[in-house]
Amino acid sequence: MKAIFIKYRTVVKFILTFLIVYMVFSVLYHFYLEVSEGSKYYPDYLTHLVAKQTESLLNTFGYSTQVLPHPDEASMKVVVNGKYIARVIEGCNAVSVIILFLSFVIAFSGKLKTSLFFIISGSILIYAANLLRITLFTIVIYHYPEKQSFLHDVLFPLAIYGFVFLLWIFWVNRFANLKKEA
């Protein structure tokens, strides 16, 4: 057993580091959500911000949009041209995706300065891609409501997680400290 552990210590270190970082940030995020309940920014600050930025993007693209607190659930209603199209919930704010991303980068750490820069810039890119994803989703659903299930359940998750996967590949190939073992 010890020989196997020694042989695969890099893999074990990666898995343990990933899991620990993921759990710590997930617990911190859960704590943030707990203290955010009932705040001025409904349902929580980050979800509210994403909804408001989506509203701005949709208005910029020529869609008369309002984002309103949902009266029956912790979400923000996206109303386009007077028609309720979608809702932005806590899961739409990309925080869980960013936690997954940074856990991987930390587990495959590179130089500290490079790692921090990549985590910050990658998180900003993921956040921006997520805003674009929600905006495009809303536009397409406005015009083609029958496509909602496919877009929401398949295409748009594939897009955001595919983007994160590409960032990971870029990180591993360019910056991660991988020691070649013979």
Secondary structure, 3 states (H helix, E strand, C coil): CHHHHHHCHHHHHHHHHHHHHHHHHHHHHHHHHHHHCCCCCCCCHHHHHHHHHHHHHHHHCCCCEEEEECCCCCEEEEEECCEEEEEEEHHHCCHHHHHHHHHHHHHCCCCHHHHHHHHHHHHHHHHHHHHHHHHHHHHHHHHCHHHHHHHHHHHHHHHHHHHHHHHHHHHHHHCCCCCCCC
